[in-house]
Amino acid sequence: MKAAGGIIQVVVANRETLQASYMPYILGGGLFIPSSQSVRIGDEVFLLATLPEQSQKIPLTGKVIWISYKDIGEKPQGFAIQLIGEKGSYYKMEAEKLLAGSMSLDLPSYTM
């Protein structure tokens, strides 16, 4: 994760990271971003995010809904956003395609 002029770049390198980062139980989809960046609940953030096996950077907007202030075991410091808008819907759809069949499994999550 890198911040460049207010835009955060997020590369989700593999399906395991996507499984741990994606939050299907959030209305519209949610995404956890490992980061030490200071944010507050309700802040709107802008991301350029990639999905595993894709090079396309998807511009996303989201509202901060979760903050983890420090690393706790396998849960990294960072924050989660609720995806907003058309690109958020696209990211949700693509993430769920990649995770088809594994979203109901009890795999590690960066959040709950």
N, C-alpha and C positions, 0 to 999 in steps of 0.2 A: 504494500500500500504506500502510495506516494501522493503528497499534496502538491499541486502545481498551480499557483495563482487562484486558490479557492476551489479548484477542481481536484477531486481525489481519484487516483487511478488504482483500480483493483483488478488484479489478475487472479482468477480462480483456476489454478493450474490443473486440477484433476477432480474426478468425481467424488473422492473421499472428502476433499476440502469443500466442494459444493454441498455435499450431504451435511457436513458440519455447519456450514454457513447459511444455507437457505432455510427459511422459516415458512413452510407451507400453511401453517395455522394462522398466519397474519392475513387479514383481509387485503387482497391485492398482492400478497406475497411480501416477504421480508428478507433482508439480507444482512448478515453480520459482517462487519468490516474490522479486522484486527488493526488497531491503531492506538497511538498514544495522544492523538489529536484531542484537544479540549472541545467538547460539544455539550449541549444541554438538551434535555428532553424537549421535543417540539421544534428544535432547530431544523431548518431545511438545508439539505446538503446536495451537492452535485457530484456525480461520479462518472467516470469512464470505466466500464466494467467489461471484462471478457469472460467467456464461459470455457470450460474444458474443451479441447480439440477444436477451438475456433480462434481466429485471429482478429475478428471484428470487434472493435471497441463500441460498446453500446452506451450512449449517453443516458444516464438515469438521474431522476430527482426523487428524493425521499425525505420523510420526516423522521427524526431520531426518536425511537420508541424504547430503546434499551441501552444501558451503559454498564460496562464491566470495567471498573476502575483499575484493576490490577490482574495479573496472571494468577489463576487459581487452578492448580493441577493442569489438566489438559485444556482448560478454558482460558484463551488468551485475553489480554486487555483489549478493549475496543468498544464499538457501539453497533447497534442494529438500526436499520431504517425500514419503514413501511414504504414499499415501492408505489410510485404515483405516476399516472398518465399512461399514454400509449406505449412508450418505451418500457415502462415498468411492467405493463401487461405482456409485452413481447418477451422480456427477460423471464418473467414468471412461467410463461408457456414453454420457452426453450429449456429452462432449468428443470421443469417437471418432466419434459420429454427425456432429458438425460438421466433423470433419477427414477424413471418408470420402473416399478417393481421393487425399489429399495426404500421408498419413502416410509413405508410402514414398518420396516425393520428397526430393531432397537440398536441403532448405530450411534456413535459419539456425536454430540452437538456442542457448538461453542456457546449455546445459550441455555435453554431449558432441557 
